[in-house]
């Protein structure tokens, strides 16, 4: 198994191919790449997608909303 950033994984295929494997649309993949979010993928030894996840702080969004209120 190998973990890598989404952008690194998508660089090896088209966004359309990546979207089909993830189970979303190409526009969602594009948005994920542009967002700067910490999105990772896990692939097996054959290069098959196993898992996609996002790393983020818990409660960060709520703290940001309170700061702007």
N, C-alpha and C positions, 0 to 999 in steps of 0.2 A: 504494500500500500504506500501511496505517496500523497502528501498534502501539498497544495500550492495555491497561490492567489488565483482568483477567478481570471484576472487579466492575463496571467501567464498561460493558463489553460486555454482560454479563448484564442490566444495568439496562434495556436496550433490548428485551428479550424475556423469555420465561418461562424458568425453570430447566430445564423439560422440553425446550423448543425448543433451548436451549443444549446440553443433554446429547446430544440427537440429532445435532447438528452436530459436537460434539467426538468422539462415539463412546463415551460412557460413560452411566451412569445419573444420574438427577436427584439421588440421594443423594450421589453423588460430587461433583457440582457444588456442592451445598450444603456439603459438607465442605471443599472447596477454598476457598469463600468465607469460611467461619467460621475457617479455620486461620490466616489472616493471612499466608500464604505469598505470595511475589512471583511470581504467575502472570500471564503476559501472553498476549494473542492478537494475531494479525496478520490483518487483513481487506483484501480488494482494494477497488477503487473502487466495485464494486457491492454491497459489504457482505458478500461471501461469506467464510467462514472459510478461511484459508490455513494457519495454523500456531498451535499452542498450546505454550508452553514455560514452565518454571519457572527462575527465577534463584536460585541458592543457592551458598553457599561450599563449596568442595571440602574434604572431610575434617572438616567441622564436626561431624557426627554422631559420628564416632569420638572426637574430642576431648571431647565432652560425656560420652560413656560412660566414658572414662578418668577424668574429673574426679569422677564419682559412685562409682567403684569403691574 
